[in-house]
Amino acid sequence: MSKKEVYHDFGASILETLIALLTGGIVFVVCRFLGFDFWGVILFPIIVTVGIFIVSIRSFRPGRDSPFLFVFNMLSIILITLVFFAIAYNITESTPTDYLSVNGIPTQLEFADAMYYSTVTITTLGYGDIVPHGFFRAFAATEAVLGFIYLGMFVSGLTMFFSAKRK
């Protein structure tokens, strides 16, 4: 695989990840702006999960790529997802029904706290010190599902690399 193909393939998968996340975010914001909160909460996780799943499957080529490129691609997609959700948790306005609570107190998260919460959510650790309410639950559930997808693809990809080396 030439360097040009590597940059094209991995740049494309990173760009597709951003597009999937931004499309879901834009649909959510438009639905909230138009007063269709329910549809925004329903469509956001569907669009983001399906989009990221398609990107992940397209970029999952352990038989063709080197282990380094595969790991780099997966970590890039995970990092982009972490930052996207951290920004969403940080900038989305809280309402009396939709908020994040820290130790039981409704709070607007700082970016560092949002990154922490995003990391805890995508890894499905769930410490419980920050709790989502309202539509933030859809965000957290979507991020947790993506964490399952990423973990499964990452482990199976590495397993394929190491099993191919033994043959």
Contact map, one row per residue, 1 for C-alpha under 8 A:
11101100000000000000000000000000000000000000000000000000000000001000000000000000000000000000000000000000000000000000000000000000000000000000000000000000000000000000000
11111100000000000000000000000000000000000000000000000000000000000000000000000000000000000000000000000000000000000000000000000000000000000000000000000000000000000000000
11111110000000000000000000000000000000000000000000000000000000000000000000000000000000000000000000000000000000000000000000000000000000000000000000000000000000000000000
01111111000000000000000000000000000000000000000000000000000000000000000000000000000000000000000000000000000000000000000000000000000000000000000000000000000000000000000
11111111100000000000000000000000000000000000000000000000000000000000000000000000000000000000000000000000000000000000000000000000000000000000000000000000000000000000000
11111111110000000000000000000000000000000000000000000000000000000000000000000000000000000000000000000000000000000000000000000000000000000000000000000000000000000000000
00111111111000000000000000000000000000000000000000000000000000000000000000000000000000000000000000000000000000000000000000000000000000000000000000000000000000000000000
00011111111100000000000000000000000000000000000000000000000000000000000000000000000000000000000000000000000000000000000000000000000000000000000000000000000000000000000
00001111111110000000000000000000000000000000000000000000001000000000000000000000000000000000000000000000000000000000000000000000000000000000000000000000000000000000000
00000111111111000000000000000000000000000000000000000000001000000000000010000000000000000000000000000000000000000000000000000000000000000000000000000000000000000000000
00000011111111100000000000000000000000000000000000000000000000000000000000000000000000000000000000000000000000000000000000000000000000000000000000000000000000000000000
00000001111111110000000000000000000000000000000000000000000000000000000000000000000000000000000000000000000000000000000000000000000000000000000000000000000000000000000
00000000111111111000000000000000000000000000000000000011011000000000000010001000000000000000000000000000000000000000000000000000000000000000000000000000000000000000000
00000000011111111100000000000000000000000000000000000000000000000000000010011001000000000000000000000000000000000000000000000000000000000000000000000000000000000000000
00000000001111111110000000000000000000000000000000000000000000000000000000000000000000000000000000000000000000000000000000000000000000000000000000000000000000000000000
00000000000111111111000000000000000000000000000000000010000000000000000000000000000000000000000000000000000000000000000000000000000000000000000000000000000000000000000
00000000000011111111100000000000000000000000000000110010000000000000000000001001100000000000000000000000000000000000000000000000000000000000000000000000000000000000000
00000000000001111111110000000000000000000000000000000000000000000000000000000001000000000000000000000000000000000000000000000000000000000000000000000000000000000000000
00000000000000111111111000000000000000000000000000000000000000000000000000000000000000000000000000000000000000000000000000000000000000000000000000000000000000000000000
00000000000000011111111100000000000000000000001100110000000000000000000000000000000000000000000000000000000000000000000000000000000000000000000000000000000000000000000
00000000000000001111111110000000000000000000000100110000000000000000000000000000100100000000000000000000000000000000000000000000000000000000000000000000000000000000000
00000000000000000111111111000000000000000000000000000000000000000000000000000000000000000000000000000000000000000000000000000000000000000000000000000000000000000000000
00000000000000000011111111100000000000000000001100000000000000000000000000000000000000000000000000000000000000000000000000000000000000000000000000000000000000000000000
00000000000000000001111111110000000000000011101100000000000000000000000000000000000000000000000000000000000000000000000000000000000000000000000000000000000000000000000
00000000000000000000111111111000000000000001000000000000000000000000000000000000000000000000000000000000000000000000000000000000000000000000000000000000000000000000000
00000000000000000000011111111100000000000000000000000000000000000000000000000000000000000000000000000000000000000000000000000000000000000000000000000000000000000000000
00000000000000000000001111111110000000010011000000000000000000000000000000000000000000000000000000000000000000000000000000000000000000000000000000000000000000000000000
00000000000000000000000111111111000010111011000000000000000000000000000000000000000000000000000000000000000000000000000000000000000000000000000000000000000000000000000
00000000000000000000000011111111100000010000000000000000000000000000000000000000000000000000000000000000000000000000000000000000000000000000000000000000000000000000000
00000000000000000000000001111111110000010000000000000000000000000000000000000000000000000000000000000000000000000000000000000000000000000000000000000000000000000000000
00000000000000000000000000111111111110110000000000000000000000000000000000000000000000000000000000000000000000000000000000000000000000000000000000000000000000000000000
00000000000000000000000000011111111110010000000000000000000000000000000000000000000000000000000000000000000000000000000000000000000000000000000000000000000000000000000
00000000000000000000000000001111111100000000000000000000000000000000000000000000000000000000000000000000000000000000000000000000000000000000000000000000000000000000000
00000000000000000000000000000111111100000000000000000000000000000000000000000000000000000000000000000000000000000000000000000000000000000000000000000000000000000000000
00000000000000000000000000000011111110000000000000000000000000000000000000000000000000000000000000000000000000000000000000000000000000000000000000000000000000000000000
00000000000000000000000000000011111111110000000000000000000000000000000000000000000000000000000000000000000000000000000000000000000000000000000000000000000000000000000
00000000000000000000000000010011001111111000000000000000000000000000000000000000000000000000000000000000000000000000000000000000000000000000000000000000000000000000000
00000000000000000000000000000000000111111100000000000000000000000000000000000000000000000000000000000000000000000000000000000000000000000000000000000000000000000000000
00000000000000000000000000010010000111111110000000000000000000000000000000000000000000000000000000000000000000000000000000000000000000000000000000000000000000000000000
00000000000000000000000000111111000111111111000000000000000000000000000000000000000000000000000000000000000000000000000000000000000000000000000000000000000000000000000
00000000000000000000000000010000000011111111100000000000000000000000000000000000000000000000000000000000000000000000000000000000000000100100000000000000000000000000000
00000000000000000000000000000000000001111111110000000000000000000000000000000000000000000000000000000000000000000000000000000000000000000100000000000000000000000000000
00000000000000000000000100110000000000111111111000000000000000000000000000000000000000000000000000000000000000000000000000000000000000000000000000000000000000000000000
00000000000000000000000110110000000000011111111100000000000000000000000000000000000000000000000000000000000000000000000000000000000000000110000000000000000000000000000
00000000000000000000000100000000000000001111111110000000000000000000000000000000000000000000000000000000000000000000000000000000000000000110110000000000000000000000000
00000000000000000000000000000000000000000111111111000000000000000000000000000000000000000000000000000000000000000000000000000000000000000000000000000000000000000000000
00000000000000000001001100000000000000000011111111100000000000000000000000000000000000000000000000000000000000000000000000000000000000000000000000000000000000000000000
00000000000000000001101100000000000000000001111111110000000000000000000000000000000000000000000000000000000000000000000000000000000000000000010000000000000000000000000
00000000000000000000000000000000000000000000111111111000000000000000000000000000000000000000000000000000000000000000000000000000000000000000010011000000000000000000000
00000000000000000000000000000000000000000000011111111100000000000000000000000000000000000000000000000000000000000000000000000000000000000000000000000000000000000000000
00000000000000001001100000000000000000000000001111111110000000000000000000000000000000000000000000000000000000000000000000000000000000000000000000000000000000000000000
00000000000000001001100000000000000000000000000111111111000000000000000000000000000000000000000000000000000000000000000000000000000000000000000001000000000000000000000
00000000000000000000000000000000000000000000000011111111100000000000000000000000000000000000000000000000000000000000000000000000000000000000000001001000000000000000000
00000000000000000000000000000000000000000000000001111111110000000000000000000000000000000000000000000000000000000000000000000000000000000000000000000000000000000000000
00000000000010011000000000000000000000000000000000111111111000000000000000000000000000000000000000000000000000000000000000000000000000000000000000000000000000000000000
00000000000010000000000000000000000000000000000000011111111100000000000000000000000000000000000000000000000000000000000000000000000000000000000000000100100000000000000
00000000000000000000000000000000000000000000000000001111111100000000000000000000000000000000000000000000000000000000000000000000000000000000000000000000000000000000000
00000000000010000000000000000000000000000000000000000111111110000000000000000000000000000000000000000000000000000000000000000000000000000000000000000000000000000000000
00000000110010000000000000000000000000000000000000000011111110000000000010000000000000000000000000000000000000000000000000000000000000000000000000000000000000000000000
00000000000000000000000000000000000000000000000000000001111111000000010000000000000000000000000000000000000000000000000000000000000000000000000000000000100010000000000
00000000000000000000000000000000000000000000000000000000011111111000010000000000000000000000000000000000000000000000000000000000000000000000000000000000000010000000000
00000000000000000000000000000000000000000000000000000000000111111110010000000000000000000000000000000000000000000000000000000000000000000000000000000000000011011000000
00000000000000000000000000000000000000000000000000000000000011111000000000000000000000000000000000000000000000000000000000000000000000000000000000000000000000011000000
00000000000000000000000000000000000000000000000000000000000011111100000000000000000000000000000000000000000000000000000000000000000000000000000000000000000000000000000
10000000000000000000000000000000000000000000000000000000000011111110110000000000000000000000000000000000000000000000000000000000000000000000000000000000000000000000000
00000000000000000000000000000000000000000000000000000000000001011111110000000000000000000000000000000000000000000000000000000000000000000000000000000000000000000000000
00000000000000000000000000000000000000000000000000000000000001001111111000000000000000000000000000000000000000000000000000000000000000000000000000000000000001001000000
00000000000000000000000000000000000000000000000000000000000000000111111100000000000000000000000000000000000000000000000000000000000000000000000000000000000000000000000
00000000000000000000000000000000000000000000000000000000000000001111111110000000000000000000000000000000000000000000000000000000000000000000000000000000000000000000000
00000000000000000000000000000000000000000000000000000000000111001111111111000000000000000000000000000000000000000000000000000000000000000000000000000000000010000000000
00000000000000000000000000000000000000000000000000000000000000000011111111100000000000000000000000000000000000000000000000000000000000000000000000000000010000000000000
00000000000000000000000000000000000000000000000000000000000000000001111111110000000000000000000000000000000000000000000000000000000000000000000000000000000000000000000
00000000010011000000000000000000000000000000000000000000001000000000111111111000000000000000000000000000000000000000000000000000000000000000000000000000000000000000000
00000000000000000000000000000000000000000000000000000000000000000000011111111100000000000000000000000000000000000000000000000000000000000000000000000100010000000000000
00000000000000000000000000000000000000000000000000000000000000000000001111111110000000000000000000000000000000000000000000000000000000000000000000000000000000000000000
00000000000001000000000000000000000000000000000000000000000000000000000111111111000000000000000000000000000000000000000000000000000000000000000000000000000000000000000
00000000000011001000000000000000000000000000000000000000000000000000000011111111100000000000000000000000000000000000000000000000000000000000000000000000000000000000000
00000000000000000000000000000000000000000000000000000000000000000000000001111111110000000000000000000000000000000000000000000000000000000000000000000100000000000000000
00000000000000000000000000000000000000000000000000000000000000000000000000111111111000000000000000000000000000000000000000000000000000000000000000000000000000000000000
00000000000001001100000000000000000000000000000000000000000000000000000000011111111100000000000000000000000000000000000000000000000000000000000000000000000000000000000
00000000000000001000100000000000000000000000000000000000000000000000000000001111111110000000000000000000000000000000000000000000000000000000000000000000000000000000000
00000000000000000000000000000000000000000000000000000000000000000000000000000111111111000000000000000000000000000010011001000000000000000000000000000000000000000000000
00000000000000000000000000000000000000000000000000000000000000000000000000000011111111100000000000000000000000000010010000000000000000000000000000000000000000000000000
00000000000000000000100000000000000000000000000000000000000000000000000000000001111111110000000000000000000000000000000000000000000000000000000000000000000000000000000
00000000000000000000000000000000000000000000000000000000000000000000000000000000111111111000000000000000000000000110010000000000000000000010001000000000000000000000000
00000000000000000000000000000000000000000000000000000000000000000000000000000000011111111100000000000000000000100110110000000000000000000000000000000000000000000000000
00000000000000000000000000000000000000000000000000000000000000000000000000000000001111111110000000000000000000100100000000000000000000000000000000000000000000000000000
00000000000000000000000000000000000000000000000000000000000000000000000000000000000111111111000000000000000000000000000000000000000000000000000000000000000000000000000
00000000000000000000000000000000000000000000000000000000000000000000000000000000000011111111000000000000000010000100000000000000000000010000000000000000000000000000000
00000000000000000000000000000000000000000000000000000000000000000000000000000000000001111111000000000000000111100100000000000000000000000000000000000000000000000000000
00000000000000000000000000000000000000000000000000000000000000000000000000000000000000111111100000000000000000000000000000000000000000000000000000000000000000000000000
00000000000000000000000000000000000000000000000000000000000000000000000000000000000000011111110000000000000000000000000000000000000000000000000000000000000000000000000
00000000000000000000000000000000000000000000000000000000000000000000000000000000000000000011111000100000000100000000000000000000000000000000000000000000000000000000000
00000000000000000000000000000000000000000000000000000000000000000000000000000000000000000001111111110000000100000000000000000000000000000000000000000000000000000000000
00000000000000000000000000000000000000000000000000000000000000000000000000000000000000000000111111100000000000000000000000000000000000000000000000000000000000000000000
00000000000000000000000000000000000000000000000000000000000000000000000000000000000000000000011111100000000000000000000000000000000000000000000000000000000000000000000
00000000000000000000000000000000000000000000000000000000000000000000000000000000000000000000011111100000000000000000000000000000000011000000000000000000000000000000000
00000000000000000000000000000000000000000000000000000000000000000000000000000000000000000000011111110000000000000000000000000000000111110000000000000000000000000000000
00000000000000000000000000000000000000000000000000000000000000000000000000000000000000000000111111111000011100000000000000000000000111110000000000000000000000000000000
00000000000000000000000000000000000000000000000000000000000000000000000000000000000000000000010001111100011110000000000000000000011110010000000000000000000000000000000
00000000000000000000000000000000000000000000000000000000000000000000000000000000000000000000000000111111111000000000000000000000011110000000000000000000000000000000000
00000000000000000000000000000000000000000000000000000000000000000000000000000000000000000000000000011111111000000000000000000000111000000000000000000000000000000000000
00000000000000000000000000000000000000000000000000000000000000000000000000000000000000000000000000001111100000000000000000000000111000000000000000000000000000000000000
00000000000000000000000000000000000000000000000000000000000000000000000000000000000000000000000000001111110000000000000000000000001000000000000000000000000000000000000
00000000000000000000000000000000000000000000000000000000000000000000000000000000000000000000000000001111111000000000000000000000000000000000000000000000000000000000000
00000000000000000000000000000000000000000000000000000000000000000000000000000000000000000000000000111101111100000000000000000000000000000000000000000000000000000000000
00000000000000000000000000000000000000000000000000000000000000000000000000000000000000000000000000111100111110000000000000000000000000000000000000000000000000000000000
00000000000000000000000000000000000000000000000000000000000000000000000000000000000000000100110000110000011111000000000000000000000000000000000000000000000000000000000
00000000000000000000000000000000000000000000000000000000000000000000000000000000000000001100000000010000001111111100000000000000000000000000000000000000000000000000000
00000000000000000000000000000000000000000000000000000000000000000000000000000000000000000100000000000000000111111100000000000000000000000000000000000000000000000000000
00000000000000000000000000000000000000000000000000000000000000000000000000000000000001100100000000000000000011111110000000000000000000000000000000000000000000000000000
00000000000000000000000000000000000000000000000000000000000000000000000000000000000000000000000000000000000011111111000000000000000000000000000000000000000000000000000
00000000000000000000000000000000000000000000000000000000000000000000000000000000000000000000000000000000000011111111100000000000000000000000000000000000000000000000000
00000000000000000000000000000000000000000000000000000000000000000000000000000000000011101100000000000000000011111111110000000000000000000000000000000000000000000000000
00000000000000000000000000000000000000000000000000000000000000000000000000000000011011000000000000000000000000111111111000000000000000000000000000000000000000000000000
00000000000000000000000000000000000000000000000000000000000000000000000000000000000000000000000000000000000000011111111100000000000000000000000000000000000000000000000
00000000000000000000000000000000000000000000000000000000000000000000000000000000000001000000000000000000000000001111111110000000010000000000000000000000000000000000000
00000000000000000000000000000000000000000000000000000000000000000000000000000000011011000000000000000000000000000111111111000000000000000001001000000000000000000000000
00000000000000000000000000000000000000000000000000000000000000000000000000000000010000000000000000000000000000000011111111100000000000000000000000000000000000000000000
00000000000000000000000000000000000000000000000000000000000000000000000000000000000000000000000000000000000000000001111111111110000000000000000000000000000000000000000
00000000000000000000000000000000000000000000000000000000000000000000000000000000000000000000000000000000000000000000111111111100000000000001001100100000000000000000000
00000000000000000000000000000000000000000000000000000000000000000000000000000000010000000000000000000000000000000000011111111000000000000000001111110000000000000000000
00000000000000000000000000000000000000000000000000000000000000000000000000000000000000000000000000000000000000000000001111111000000000000000000100110000000000000000000
00000000000000000000000000000000000000000000000000000000000000000000000000000000000000000000000000000000000000000000000111111100000000000000000100100000000000000000000
00000000000000000000000000000000000000000000000000000000000000000000000000000000000000000000000000000000000000000000000111111110000000000000000000000000000000000000000
00000000000000000000000000000000000000000000000000000000000000000000000000000000000000000000000000000000000000000000000110011111000000000000000000000000000000000000000
00000000000000000000000000000000000000000000000000000000000000000000000000000000000000000000000000000000000000000000000100001111110000000000000000000000000000000000000
00000000000000000000000000000000000000000000000000000000000000000000000000000000000000000000000000000000000000000000000000000111111000000000000000000000000000000000000
00000000000000000000000000000000000000000000000000000000000000000000000000000000000000000000000000000110000000000000000000000011111000000000000000000000000000000000000
00000000000000000000000000000000000000000000000000000000000000000000000000000000000000000000000000011110000000000000100000000011111100000000000000000000000000000000000
00000000000000000000000000000000000000000000000000000000000000000000000000000000000000000000000000011111000000000000000000000001111110000000000000000000000000000000000
00000000000000000000000000000000000000000000000000000000000000000000000000000000000000000000000001111000000000000000000000000000011111111001000000000000000000000000000
00000000000000000000000000000000000000000000000000000000000000000000000000000000000000000000000011111000000000000000000000000000001111111000000000000000000000000000000
00000000000000000000000000000000000000000000000000000000000000000000000000000000000000000000000011100000000000000000000000000000000111111100000000000000000000000000000
00000000000000000000000000000000000000001000000000000000000000000000000000000000000000000000000001100000000000000000000000000000000111111110000000000000000000000000000
00000000000000000000000000000000000000000000000000000000000000000000000000000000000000001000000001110000000000000000000000000000000111111111000000000000000000000000000
00000000000000000000000000000000000000000000000000000000000000000000000000000000000000000000000000000000000000000000000000000000000111111111100000000000000000000000000
00000000000000000000000000000000000000001101100000000000000000000000000000000000000000000000000000000000000000000000000000000000000001111111110000000000000000000000000
00000000000000000000000000000000000000000001100000000000000000000000000000000000000010000000000000000000000000000000000000000000000000111111111000000000000000000000000
00000000000000000000000000000000000000000000000000000000000000000000000000000000000000000000000000000000000000000000010010000000000100011111111100000000000000000000000
00000000000000000000000000000000000000000000100000000000000000000000000000000000000000000000000000000000000000000000000000000000000000001111111110000000000000000000000
00000000000000000000000000000000000000000000100110000000000000000000000000000000000000000000000000000000000000000000000000000000000000000111111111000000000000000000000
00000000000000000000000000000000000000000000000000000000000000000000000000000000000010000000000000000000000000000000010011000000000000000011111111100000000000000000000
00000000000000000000000000000000000000000000000000000000000000000000000000000000000000000000000000000000000000000000000011110000000000000001111111110000000000000000000
00000000000000000000000000000000000000000000000010000000000000000000000000000000000000000000000000000000000000000000000001000000000000000000111111111000000000000000000
00000000000000000000000000000000000000000000000010011000000000000000000000000000000000000000000000000000000000000000000001000000000000000000011111111100000000000000000
00000000000000000000000000000000000000000000000000000000000000000000000000000000000000000000000000000000000000000000000011110000000000000000001111111110000000000000000
00000000000000000000000000000000000000000000000000000000000000000000000000000000000000000000000000000000000000000000000001100000000000000000000111111111000000000000000
00000000000000000000000000000000000000000000000000001000000000000000000000000000000000000000000000000000000000000000000000000000000000000000000011111111100000000000000
00000000000000000000000000000000000000000000000000000001000000000000000001000100000000000000000000000000000000000000000000000000000000000000000001111111110000000000000
00000000000000000000000000000000000000000000000000000000000000000000000000000000000000000000000000000000000000000000000000000000000000000000000000111111111000000000000
00000000000000000000000000000000000000000000000000000000000000000000000000000000000000000000000000000000000000000000000000000000000000000000000000011111111100000000000
00000000000000000000000000000000000000000000000000000001000100000000000000000000000000000000000000000000000000000000000000000000000000000000000000001111111110000000000
00000000000000000000000000000000000000000000000000000000000000000000001001000000000000000000000000000000000000000000000000000000000000000000000000000111111111000000000
00000000000000000000000000000000000000000000000000000000000000000000000000000000000000000000000000000000000000000000000000000000000000000000000000000011111111100000000
00000000000000000000000000000000000000000000000000000000000000000000000000000000000000000000000000000000000000000000000000000000000000000000000000000001111111110000000
00000000000000000000000000000000000000000000000000000000000111000000010000000000000000000000000000000000000000000000000000000000000000000000000000000000111111111000000
00000000000000000000000000000000000000000000000000000000000001000010000000000000000000000000000000000000000000000000000000000000000000000000000000000000011111111100000
00000000000000000000000000000000000000000000000000000000000000000000000000000000000000000000000000000000000000000000000000000000000000000000000000000000001111111110000
00000000000000000000000000000000000000000000000000000000000001100000000000000000000000000000000000000000000000000000000000000000000000000000000000000000000111111111000
00000000000000000000000000000000000000000000000000000000000001100010000000000000000000000000000000000000000000000000000000000000000000000000000000000000000011111111100
00000000000000000000000000000000000000000000000000000000000000000000000000000000000000000000000000000000000000000000000000000000000000000000000000000000000001111111110
00000000000000000000000000000000000000000000000000000000000000000000000000000000000000000000000000000000000000000000000000000000000000000000000000000000000000111111111
00000000000000000000000000000000000000000000000000000000000000000000000000000000000000000000000000000000000000000000000000000000000000000000000000000000000000011111111
00000000000000000000000000000000000000000000000000000000000000000000000000000000000000000000000000000000000000000000000000000000000000000000000000000000000000001111111
00000000000000000000000000000000000000000000000000000000000000000000000000000000000000000000000000000000000000000000000000000000000000000000000000000000000000000111111
00000000000000000000000000000000000000000000000000000000000000000000000000000000000000000000000000000000000000000000000000000000000000000000000000000000000000000011111
